[in-house]
């Protein structure tokens, strides 16, 4: 059941990105989307895999820009 909840959450966040771009998400949402997209396996579809990598890059840039704008909040673990 958790997988379907994760898929639903991923699709909801991707819908926001499709409508408003990655800047339409809060930092917490960006981090969650990053985790969900990284977990999704698109290895059977090269075009989807390329889109996944592009989206992950956009998410990383958006997180970096938020950190620069509002102060450094890198997680240290």
Secondary structure, DSSP 8 states (H G I E B T S, - for coil): -HHHHHHHHHHHHHHHHHHH-GGGS-HHHHHHHHHHHHHS--TT-HHHHHHHHHHHHHHHHHHHHHHHHH-------
